[in-house]
Amino acid sequence: MKKLSPRTRVLTGAVAAAALSAGTFGAMSANASAPAAAPPAAVKADTADRNLQQSTHLTVAAATKAAQAALHAAQMENQRVSVAVVDRNGNTVVTLRGDGAGPQAPGSAVQKAYTAVSWNAPTSELAGRLEKTPNLKDIPGTLFLAGGTPVQVKGAPVAGIGVAGAPSGDLDEKFAAAGVAALAR
């Protein structure tokens, strides 16, 4: 077999690359000009379908009312707190940082609210469970300190209210309960 010169090898490689590029460009051009496939037809679900589940959530207005009531209750006792309201899924709906509340308070309030709605119980009760099951505290996003209260409808949790920043969890939970009570008015 005859050995090719360096110049011939470079030219042969360039021709091969050009042919490959032209083929790729042509294939891409052909695909770009092809009509787009029609989107799949929408699947309609029957509202009586057993595969669907409905849940109840607080409106933003109701969550705001509850948070403001909790913050007001704390202000009446000269406490500097933050308040958070989360929905049934643990998503934050409202957070209010009171004047002078510490930098950790907003995050702690969200975690307390999340913990309360997750277990459908006040966080002061849940803190007692840590004695029997200490690894509960390792669940991400939770905080097992008093100050979180669930909002219930017919016994089922629909939201959680968390308060953080007062000198004791008992005060935080008292203010969270004031937020729940405001929803009944």
C-alpha positions as CSV (number, residue, x, y, z in Angstrom):
1,M,0.0,0.0,0.0
2,K,1.3,3.4,-1.0
3,K,2.0,5.8,1.9
4,L,0.2,9.2,1.6
5,S,2.0,12.5,1.9
6,P,1.1,14.7,4.8
7,R,-0.5,17.2,2.4
8,T,-2.7,14.4,0.9
9,R,-3.7,13.2,4.3
10,V,-4.8,16.8,5.4
11,L,-6.7,17.3,2.1
12,T,-8.4,13.9,2.4
13,G,-9.4,14.6,6.0
14,A,-10.8,18.1,5.1
15,V,-12.9,16.6,2.3
16,A,-14.3,13.9,4.6
17,A,-15.1,16.5,7.3
18,A,-16.8,18.7,4.7
19,A,-18.9,15.8,3.4
20,L,-19.9,14.8,6.9
21,S,-20.8,18.4,7.8
22,A,-22.9,18.8,4.6
23,G,-24.8,15.6,5.4
24,T,-25.4,16.7,9.0
25,F,-26.6,20.2,7.9
26,G,-28.8,18.7,5.3
27,A,-30.4,16.3,7.8
28,M,-30.9,19.2,10.2
29,S,-32.4,21.4,7.5
30,A,-34.8,18.6,6.5
31,N,-35.9,18.1,10.1
32,A,-36.4,21.8,10.7
33,S,-38.7,22.1,7.6
34,A,-40.7,19.0,8.6
35,P,-44.1,20.0,10.0
36,A,-44.3,19.8,13.8
37,A,-46.2,16.9,15.3
38,A,-49.6,17.7,16.7
39,P,-49.6,17.9,20.5
40,P,-51.3,14.9,22.2
41,A,-54.9,15.3,22.9
42,A,-55.7,16.5,26.4
43,V,-56.7,13.8,28.8
44,K,-59.9,14.6,30.5
45,A,-60.4,13.4,34.0
46,D,-63.7,12.6,35.5
47,T,-64.2,14.5,38.7
48,A,-65.6,11.3,40.3
49,D,-62.4,9.5,39.2
50,R,-60.9,7.6,42.1
51,N,-57.4,8.6,40.8
52,L,-58.0,12.2,41.9
53,Q,-57.7,13.7,45.3
54,Q,-59.0,17.0,46.5
55,S,-57.5,19.0,49.3
56,T,-58.5,22.1,51.2
57,H,-56.1,25.1,51.5
58,L,-56.4,28.5,53.1
59,T,-56.7,31.4,50.8
60,V,-53.9,34.0,50.9
61,A,-56.3,36.4,52.6
62,A,-57.1,33.9,55.3
63,A,-53.4,33.1,55.8
64,T,-52.6,36.8,56.0
65,K,-55.4,37.3,58.6
66,A,-54.1,34.5,60.7
67,A,-50.5,35.7,60.5
68,Q,-51.4,39.3,61.4
69,A,-53.5,38.1,64.3
70,A,-50.6,36.1,65.7
71,L,-48.2,39.0,65.2
72,H,-50.6,41.4,66.9
73,A,-51.0,39.0,69.9
74,A,-47.2,39.1,70.2
75,Q,-47.0,42.8,69.9
76,M,-49.6,43.2,72.7
77,E,-47.1,41.5,75.0
78,N,-44.1,43.4,73.6
79,Q,-42.6,40.3,72.0
80,R,-40.5,40.5,68.8
81,V,-41.5,37.5,66.7
82,S,-41.9,36.3,63.2
83,V,-44.9,34.4,62.0
84,A,-45.3,32.0,59.1
85,V,-48.3,30.2,57.6
86,V,-47.8,27.2,55.4
87,D,-50.3,25.3,53.4
88,R,-51.2,21.6,53.7
89,N,-48.2,20.7,51.5
90,G,-45.8,22.7,53.7
91,N,-45.4,25.5,51.1
92,T,-45.0,28.9,52.7
93,V,-48.1,31.1,52.0
94,V,-47.3,34.1,54.3
95,T,-44.3,35.2,56.4
96,L,-44.3,38.3,58.6
97,R,-41.2,39.4,60.3
98,G,-42.1,41.6,63.3
99,D,-40.2,44.7,64.1
100,G,-37.0,43.7,66.0
101,A,-37.4,40.0,65.4
102,G,-34.1,38.1,65.3
103,P,-32.6,36.9,62.1
104,Q,-33.3,33.3,62.9
105,A,-37.0,33.9,63.6
106,P,-38.5,33.8,60.1
107,G,-36.8,30.5,59.2
108,S,-37.7,29.0,62.5
109,A,-41.3,30.1,62.2
110,V,-41.6,28.3,58.8
111,Q,-40.1,25.1,60.2
112,K,-42.5,25.1,63.2
113,A,-45.5,25.7,60.9
114,Y,-44.3,22.9,58.6
115,T,-43.8,20.5,61.5
116,A,-47.2,21.3,62.9
117,V,-49.0,20.7,59.6
118,S,-47.0,17.6,58.8
119,W,-48.0,15.8,62.0
120,N,-51.3,17.6,62.6
121,A,-50.3,18.5,66.2
122,P,-48.9,21.4,68.1
123,T,-45.1,21.3,68.1
124,S,-45.1,21.4,71.9
125,E,-46.7,18.0,71.9
126,L,-44.3,16.8,69.2
127,A,-41.3,17.9,71.1
128,G,-42.2,15.2,73.7
129,R,-42.0,12.5,71.1
130,L,-38.3,13.1,70.7
131,E,-37.6,11.3,73.9
132,K,-38.9,8.1,72.4
133,T,-37.8,8.7,68.8
134,P,-34.8,11.1,68.8
135,N,-34.2,10.7,65.1
136,L,-37.4,12.6,64.3
137,K,-35.3,15.8,64.6
138,D,-33.3,14.7,61.6
139,I,-36.2,15.0,59.2
140,P,-35.4,18.0,56.9
141,G,-37.4,21.2,57.4
142,T,-38.7,20.3,60.8
143,L,-38.2,22.0,64.1
144,F,-39.5,20.3,67.3
145,L,-39.8,23.3,69.5
146,A,-43.0,24.8,70.8
147,G,-44.5,27.5,68.6
148,G,-46.2,25.7,65.8
149,T,-49.9,24.9,65.6
150,P,-51.9,23.2,62.9
151,V,-55.1,24.7,61.3
152,Q,-57.7,22.0,61.0
153,V,-60.9,21.6,59.1
154,K,-63.0,18.6,60.3
155,G,-60.0,17.2,62.1
156,A,-57.7,17.3,59.0
157,P,-54.8,19.7,58.7
158,V,-55.1,22.4,56.1
159,A,-52.3,24.7,57.2
160,G,-49.8,25.3,59.9
161,I,-48.9,28.5,61.8
162,G,-45.5,28.9,63.3
163,V,-44.2,31.7,65.5
164,A,-40.6,32.2,66.6
165,G,-38.7,34.8,68.5
166,A,-40.3,35.0,71.9
167,P,-38.3,34.0,75.0
168,S,-40.2,30.8,75.3
169,G,-41.9,28.3,73.0
170,D,-45.0,28.5,75.2
171,L,-45.4,32.2,74.2
172,D,-44.7,31.4,70.6
173,E,-47.4,28.7,70.6
174,K,-49.8,31.0,72.4
175,F,-49.4,33.6,69.6
176,A,-49.8,30.9,66.9
177,A,-53.0,29.8,68.6
178,A,-54.2,33.4,68.4
179,G,-53.7,33.1,64.6
180,V,-55.8,30.0,64.5
181,A,-58.5,31.6,66.6
182,A,-58.7,34.6,64.2
183,L,-59.8,32.2,61.4
184,A,-62.9,31.3,63.4
185,R,-64.1,34.9,63.5
